[in-house]
Amino acid sequence: MGGVLTGFGIIAFVILVGYLAGRLRIGGPTAPFVLNRIAFFVTNPALLFVTLARADLHVVFSTQLLVAAIAAVVSAGLFVALSRAFFRAKAPETTIGALGAGYVNANNIGLPVAVYVLGSASFVAPVLLLQLIVFAPIALTVLDSTSRGSVSVRSILTQPVRNPMIIASLLGILVDVSGVKLPDAVFKPFELLGGAAVPLVLLAFGMSLVGSRPLQAGAGRVQIIAAVALKSAVMPLIAFAAARYLFGLEGQSLFAAVALAALPTAQNVYNFAARYERGVAVARDVVLLTTIFAVPALLLIAALLAP
């Protein structure tokens, strides 16, 4: 438990530094955008490549993947049911809300939690792959067909193979499966770049919190509250039930499955909403509020389940 608290403390401290840097305008107004771009295209792919190239793939693609899929689908499905029965929201807004309820931040928050709390970035890899290869194309297809955006079907279907983190993950898996041992002259630069991934995304996230004001009038408060409740409370409970009683997971495996389900909503959801100009306020507030609530949720999960 002490190691878990230390991991959360490290994450919180770096986020706080990022927030203070944002308040002091260190790096200018575009600093969070620049840091996120560098992390997305350079350091995160390097970290995933290094991790998966040396990972035990039986652990990476185990029941953790099934638990993550069940928790996400059920949580998102519950939001769709609520939307149809009570909110009467249109399809694009319902899609954004469903993503808010079930699409976790496996990148900006998931990687640091996996590294410093769970002990390895390999825990988050199956969740990241599942979301980027399966969930994101489905959601974009629905948004495209219901809001008449300009993104083509070809663009949606090829999105996963154009994502640097997917490419890096697949290359890491290929190296692992093939048994090829890369020389240090090739491998060490990726380790060096990957070491910068977690600090960059946490600093950028801390900066992005400056000036955020959730639940303003006319922002779809009921939908926001429903999505936040599903993401922050219901989804981890679904993951626990599936992991413990359906697959019999215990110890570190059970802790990892529930902790990953408790991660906040991914910032990609806001990006999708902004791209189609539908449900933007809902996406923005759900991302912020689930991120705030993720801290006590993860601490509670650690207190109850951490081995």
Secondary structure, 3 states (H helix, E strand, C coil): CHHHHHHHHHHHHHHHHHHHHHHCCCCCCCHHHHHHHHHHHHHHHHHHHHHHHCCCHHHHCCHHHHHHHHHHHHHHHHHHHHHHHHHCCCHHHHHHHHHHHHCECCCCCHHHHHHHHHCCHHHCHHHHHHHHHHHHHHHHHHHHHHHCCCCCHHHHHHCHHHCHHHHHHHHHHHHHHHCCCCCHHHHHHHHHHHCCHHHHHHHHHHHHCCCCCCCCCCCCHHHHHHHHHHHHHHHHHHHHHHHHHHCCCCHHHHHHHHHHHCCCECHHHHHHHHHHCCCHHHHHHHHHHHHHHHHHHHHHHHHHHCC
